[in-house]
Amino acid sequence: MKERIVILGAGESGTGAALLANAKGYDVFVSEQGQIKEKYKKELEQEGIAYEEGYHTEAKILNASLVIKSPGISDKAEIIRKIKSLLIPVIDEIEFASRYTDAKIIAITGTNGKTTTTLLTYHLMKEAGCNVALAGNVGFSMARQVAQKKYEWYVLELSSFQLDGTTTFKPTIGILLNITPDHLDRYEYTMQKYVDSKFRLIQNMEGQHHFIYYADDRVIAAEVAKRKSIANTIELSLSATSKALAHFDGKKMSFGFAESFSIDQADTTLKGPHNLINTMAAVSAVHVAGVPLDQIRSGLKTFVNAPHRLESVASINGVEFVNDSKATNVDSVVYALGSFDQPLIWIAGGVDKGNDYSLIEDAVKKKVRVLICLGKDNDKLKKAFGDVVGTIKETQSVSSLVRMALEEAQRGDVVLLSPACASFDLFKNYEDRGDQFRSAVLELKKEIENTDVVRS
């Protein structure tokens, strides 16, 4: 009799897990409480994989020998409680996929900067000709790719939710960028539980593995001091006096490997102090992975970051519009504000996640000329910065937002959408918010340029 695997959630992660489990000969059943996208239904049907949508049928779930759940499903969900009460193991798709590949893995986590670092690491590996796949929170699911093709390397972006579902997962190279309060509702509002989740990254590492971490992060530094790691450690630092293997000496990123070298941030496509950390992490990882230095330097010059992350959209009348819609917490905005020397028209607002705006008060006072609030309830923002920013305006329309910003801006200013908040009051998600902002900026640019042509 075939061993039964039940998969909860039929998005990219769940469908990928189903394809791999089916390929390995398991009796597979997929249960999705919402509606399954047509493209995933088609795949499941083509492979003859049984599924349900709109509800969870307990009789078809609680007889599993293993459950693979979507990272978005909380352990507090009733169906998960019942599964665990029966001592049925519950894991994540990443854990499942890693059991069926002998590929080496670079795994990247942190509260902020994960996606940029993951994409840069993958880009450097790919450009160097490595047989590498991208997975986790970006790209296709790891399980899908394990089922369909053999790779030598995987570069994974991992959230704390995904790490929570790992037991034997063992990356070859692990990167921990930072830890600041986030998603604490999933961790009983206990910071240590969130920290423990992030450190699951290194729980199974061995002597031949490498752990790369940002040593200036006080939470990480304190936790590293408490824990024993068998892996080789590579510290990152922005301090010019640091003895970290990779650090910023005030002018260049300096790497003290057996082959020591330095890289100027101007020779990369990323700007801002937070991207120094991301770049040092990616460079350290691929260097350890064996990518030659000349190919690292070449790849750094051709990298294009994902949308909504300090994405330069357009310049209108000498004013640059930047889309940083992914900045859904205050810590992300710290990085964004630190990336510009020009005066800022700052766009913020949305669903507040318990933000402490005092963390950015000094930076806002120094750099922001105008704050435009984009949200349904802007009272907290207005109260926090009423005595800090000279001009505060608000709107719920993206079209009027970009016009308002351009009216307030002076030549040489930057209009920065870096909300510090979730997007669900006015938008589907942060991507929708960023897409609407980009479209509105480009439409306004086109309109102004056409007007100038007519006048000429």
C-alpha positions in Angstrom: 0.0 0.0 0.0 1.4 3.4 -1.0 2.3 5.9 1.7 -0.2 8.8 1.8 0.9 12.4 1.6 -1.6 15.2 2.0 -0.7 18.7 0.8 -2.5 21.7 2.3 -2.5 24.6 -0.1 -2.4 24.5 -3.9 -0.4 27.5 -4.9 3.0 27.2 -6.5 4.5 25.6 -3.4 1.7 23.1 -2.8 1.4 22.2 -6.5 5.2 21.7 -6.8 5.2 19.5 -3.7 2.3 17.4 -5.2 4.2 16.9 -8.5 7.3 15.7 -6.6 5.4 13.5 -4.3 3.5 12.0 -7.2 6.8 11.4 -9.1 8.2 9.6 -6.1 5.2 7.2 -6.0 3.2 8.5 -3.1 -0.6 8.4 -2.8 -1.1 12.2 -3.1 -4.1 14.3 -2.1 -4.2 18.1 -2.3 -6.6 20.2 -0.2 -7.1 23.9 -0.8 -9.5 25.9 1.4 -9.7 28.7 -1.2 -10.0 28.4 -4.9 -7.2 26.8 -7.0 -5.9 28.7 -9.9 -6.7 27.2 -13.3 -3.1 26.6 -14.2 -2.5 24.6 -11.1 -5.8 22.6 -11.5 -4.7 21.7 -15.0 -1.3 20.4 -13.8 -2.9 18.3 -11.0 -5.4 16.8 -13.4 -2.8 16.0 -16.0 -0.8 14.1 -13.4 -4.0 12.4 -12.1 -3.5 13.9 -8.6 -6.7 14.0 -6.5 -7.6 17.4 -5.1 -10.4 19.5 -3.4 -11.0 23.2 -3.2 -13.2 25.4 -1.1 -12.9 23.3 2.1 -10.8 20.8 4.0 -12.3 17.3 4.3 -10.9 15.9 7.5 -11.6 12.3 6.6 -9.3 12.7 3.6 -6.6 14.6 5.5 -6.3 12.9 8.9 -5.4 9.5 7.4 -2.1 10.9 6.0 1.3 9.6 7.1 2.9 13.0 6.2 1.4 16.5 5.7 3.1 19.2 3.6 1.5 22.6 4.4 1.7 26.0 2.7 3.8 28.3 4.8 0.9 30.7 4.8 -1.2 28.4 7.0 -0.7 29.1 10.7 0.1 26.3 13.1 -2.9 27.7 15.1 -5.3 26.7 12.3 -7.9 24.1 13.5 -7.0 21.6 10.8 -3.2 21.8 11.8 -4.1 21.4 15.5 -6.0 18.2 14.6 -3.2 16.8 12.4 -0.6 17.4 15.1 -2.8 15.9 17.8 -2.6 12.6 15.8 1.2 13.0 15.7 1.2 13.2 11.9 4.4 15.0 10.9 3.9 18.4 9.3 6.6 19.9 7.1 7.2 22.6 4.5 7.7 22.1 0.7 11.3 23.1 1.1 12.0 20.4 3.6 10.3 17.8 1.4 12.2 18.9 -1.7 15.5 18.9 0.0 15.1 15.3 0.9 15.1 14.3 -2.8 18.1 16.2 -4.1 21.9 16.1 -3.6 22.3 19.6 -5.0 24.2 22.1 -2.9 22.0 24.9 -1.4 22.5 28.6 -0.7 19.7 29.6 1.6 19.0 33.2 2.4 16.8 34.6 5.2 16.4 37.8 7.2 13.6 40.3 7.9 14.6 42.6 5.1 16.8 42.3 2.0 16.1 38.6 1.3 14.8 38.9 -2.2 17.5 41.3 -3.5 20.3 39.1 -2.0 18.7 35.9 -3.4 18.3 37.4 -6.9 21.8 38.8 -6.9 23.3 35.5 -5.7 21.4 33.6 -8.3 22.4 36.1 -11.0 26.1 35.9 -10.1 25.9 32.1 -10.2 23.9 32.0 -13.4 26.2 34.5 -15.2 29.2 32.4 -14.2 27.7 29.4 -16.0 26.7 27.4 -12.9 23.9 24.8 -13.2 21.7 26.7 -10.7 18.0 27.1 -9.9 16.1 29.8 -8.1 13.4 28.8 -5.6 11.7 29.5 -2.2 9.9 32.8 -2.1 10.9 33.6 -5.6 10.8 31.7 -8.9 9.2 28.3 -9.2 8.9 26.0 -6.2 11.9 23.9 -5.3 9.9 20.7 -5.3 8.7 21.3 -8.8 12.3 21.8 -10.0 13.6 18.8 -8.1 10.9 16.7 -9.8 11.6 18.0 -13.3 15.4 18.6 -13.7 18.7 17.9 -12.0 20.6 21.0 -10.7 23.9 21.3 -9.0 22.9 24.3 -7.0 19.8 25.9 -5.6 19.6 29.5 -4.4 16.6 29.8 -2.0 14.9 32.8 -0.4 13.4 31.5 2.8 10.9 33.2 5.2 10.6 32.3 8.8 7.4 30.5 8.0 9.2 28.2 5.6 12.0 27.6 8.1 9.4 26.6 10.7 8.5 23.6 8.6 12.1 22.3 8.3 13.6 19.4 10.3 16.5 17.9 8.3 17.1 20.8 5.9 20.8 21.5 5.6 22.0 24.3 3.4 25.6 24.3 2.1 25.8 28.1 2.6 23.3 29.9 4.9 22.9 33.7 4.9 21.2 35.6 7.7 20.9 39.3 6.9 19.1 40.9 9.8 16.4 40.3 12.4 13.9 43.0 13.3 10.4 42.6 14.7 8.0 41.3 12.0 5.2 38.8 11.8 5.1 38.6 15.6 1.4 37.7 15.6 2.6 34.2 14.3 5.0 33.9 17.2 2.7 34.8 20.1 4.2 38.3 20.1 7.5 36.8 21.5 10.6 38.1 19.7 12.7 35.2 20.9 10.4 32.7 19.1 10.8 34.7 15.9 14.6 34.7 16.4 14.6 31.0 17.0 12.7 30.6 13.7 15.4 32.4 11.8 18.1 30.4 13.4 16.6 27.2 12.2 18.6 28.0 9.1 21.8 26.7 10.7 20.3 23.9 13.0 21.7 21.1 10.9 24.9 22.7 9.5 28.1 20.7 9.6 31.8 21.6 9.5 32.1 21.9 5.8 29.2 24.4 5.6 29.4 28.2 5.8 27.2 30.6 7.8 27.3 34.2 6.6 25.7 36.8 8.8 25.5 40.5 9.4 27.5 40.9 12.6 26.4 44.6 13.3 22.9 43.3 13.9 22.7 43.3 17.7 20.0 40.6 17.8 22.0 38.3 15.5 25.3 39.0 17.3 23.7 38.2 20.7 22.2 35.0 19.4 25.4 33.8 17.7 27.2 34.3 21.0 24.7 32.1 22.8 24.7 29.3 20.2 27.4 26.9 19.0 27.7 26.6 15.3 29.8 23.9 13.7 29.8 25.7 10.4 32.5 28.0 9.2 31.3 31.6 10.0 31.7 34.6 7.7 30.9 37.9 9.4 29.7 41.0 7.4 30.1 44.5 8.8 29.6 48.1 7.7 32.2 49.3 10.3 35.5 50.5 8.9 37.3 49.3 12.0 35.7 45.8 11.9 37.8 42.7 11.7 34.9 40.9 9.9 35.9 38.9 6.9 33.7 41.1 4.7 33.3 44.7 5.7 32.9 48.2 4.3 36.1 50.2 4.9 34.4 53.5 4.3 35.2 53.5 0.6 35.0 50.0 -0.7 33.7 46.5 0.3 36.7 44.6 1.5 36.9 40.8 1.5 39.6 39.0 3.5 39.4 35.6 2.0 42.6 33.6 1.0 42.4 35.7 -2.1 41.7 39.2 -0.7 39.9 41.7 -2.9 37.7 44.8 -2.7 34.7 46.1 -4.7 33.4 49.6 -5.0 29.7 50.0 -4.7 29.8 52.3 -7.8 30.8 49.1 -9.8 27.5 47.5 -8.9 23.9 48.4 -9.8 22.7 48.6 -6.2 22.8 51.7 -4.0 22.3 52.5 -0.4 24.0 51.1 2.8 21.6 48.2 3.1 22.6 47.0 -0.4 26.3 47.0 0.8 25.2 44.3 3.2 23.2 42.4 0.6 26.1 42.6 -1.9 28.7 41.5 0.6 26.5 38.6 1.5 26.0 37.5 -2.1 29.6 38.0 -3.1 30.8 36.0 -0.1 28.4 33.2 -0.9 29.3 32.8 -4.5 33.0 33.2 -3.8 32.8 30.3 -1.3 30.8 28.4 -4.0 33.7 28.7 -6.3 32.8 31.5 -8.7 35.9 33.3 -10.1 36.4 36.9 -9.0 36.4 38.3 -12.6 33.0 36.7 -13.2 31.7 38.1 -9.9 32.8 41.6 -10.9 31.2 41.2 -14.3 27.9 39.9 -12.9 27.6 42.8 -10.4 27.5 45.2 -13.3 24.6 43.5 -15.1 22.3 42.8 -12.2 18.7 44.1 -12.4 16.8 44.0 -9.1 13.2 42.9 -8.7 10.4 45.4 -9.1 9.2 47.4 -6.1 12.6 47.5 -4.4 14.0 51.0 -4.8 13.0 50.7 -8.4 13.7 53.9 -10.4 10.6 54.4 -12.5 11.2 57.6 -14.4 12.4 61.2 -14.2 9.9 64.0 -14.9 11.2 67.6 -15.1 14.4 66.6 -13.2 12.4 64.8 -10.5 13.1 61.1 -10.0 10.2 58.8 -9.0 11.2 55.7 -7.1 9.0 52.7 -6.3 9.9 51.0 -3.0 6.4 49.5 -2.4 8.0 46.4 -0.9 8.9 48.5 2.1 6.1 47.4 4.4 7.8 48.1 7.7 9.8 50.9 9.3 13.1 49.0 9.1 12.8 48.8 5.3 12.2 52.6 5.2 15.4 53.2 7.2 17.3 51.6 4.3 15.3 53.5 1.7 15.9 56.9 3.3 19.6 56.1 3.7 19.9 55.5 0.0 19.4 59.1 -1.1 21.3 62.3 -0.5 18.7 64.4 -2.4 15.7 66.1 -0.8 12.7 63.7 -0.7 9.0 63.8 -1.3 8.1 60.8 0.8 4.9 58.7 0.2 3.9 56.5 3.1 0.8 54.9 4.6 -1.5 52.0 4.5 -2.2 49.4 7.1 0.0 50.1 10.1 1.6 47.0 11.7 2.4 48.6 15.0 5.1 50.8 13.6 7.5 52.8 15.8 8.1 55.9 13.7 10.5 57.3 16.2 13.1 55.0 14.6 13.1 57.2 11.5 12.3 60.6 12.9 15.9 61.9 12.6 16.3 60.7 9.0 12.9 62.1 8.0 13.8 65.5 9.6 17.0 65.7 7.6 15.8 64.5 4.2 12.0 64.8 3.8 10.6 68.1 2.6 7.0 66.8 2.0 5.1 63.8 3.3 2.2 62.5 1.3 0.0 60.0 3.1 -1.5 57.3 0.9 -4.0 55.4 3.0 -7.5 55.3 4.5 -6.3 56.1 8.1 -3.3 58.5 8.2 -3.7 59.8 11.8 -0.7 58.0 13.2 1.6 59.2 10.4 0.4 62.7 10.7 0.8 62.7 14.4 4.3 61.2 14.2 5.6 63.7 11.7 3.4 66.7 12.2 6.2 68.6 13.9 9.0 67.0 11.8 7.9 67.6 8.1 6.9 71.1 6.9 4.2 69.9 4.5 2.0 66.9 5.0 -0.7 66.0 2.4 -2.9 62.9 1.9 -4.8 61.2 -0.8 -6.3 57.8 -1.6 -5.9 58.1 -5.4 -2.6 57.0 -7.0 -3.3 59.3 -10.0 -3.7 62.4 -7.9 -0.8 61.2 -5.7 1.9 61.5 -8.5 0.6 64.8 -9.7 0.6 66.1 -6.1 4.1 64.9 -5.7 5.4 66.5 -8.8 3.7 69.8 -7.9 5.5 69.8 -4.5 8.9 68.6 -5.9 11.7 70.8 -7.1 14.2 69.9 -9.7 16.7 67.4 -8.2 14.3 66.0 -5.7 13.3 62.3 -5.4 9.7 61.2 -5.0 10.0 58.1 -2.9 7.1 55.6 -2.4 8.3 53.7 0.7 5.1 53.1 2.6 6.3 51.5 5.9 2.8 49.9 5.9 0.9 47.0 4.4 -1.2 47.7 1.4 -4.5 46.0 2.0 -6.6 49.1 2.7 -6.4 50.3 -0.9 -4.6 47.6 -2.9 -4.5 43.8 -3.4 -0.9 43.7 -2.2 2.3 45.6 -2.3 2.9 44.6 -6.0 -0.5 46.1 -6.9 0.4 49.3 -5.1 3.8 49.5 -6.8 2.3 48.6 -10.2 -0.3 51.3 -9.9 2.3 53.8 -8.9 4.6 52.9 -11.8 1.8 53.2 -14.3 0.6 56.5 -12.9 4.2 57.9 -13.1 4.7 56.7 -16.7 1.3 58.1 -17.7 2.1 61.5 -16.2 5.5 61.5 -17.9 3.9 60.7 -21.3 1.3 63.4 -20.8 3.8 66.1 -19.8 6.2 65.2 -22.7 3.3 65.3 -25.2 2.3 68.7 -23.9 5.8 70.0 -24.2 5.9 68.7 -27.9 2.7 70.5 -28.7 4.0 73.8 -27.1 7.2 73.6 -29.0 
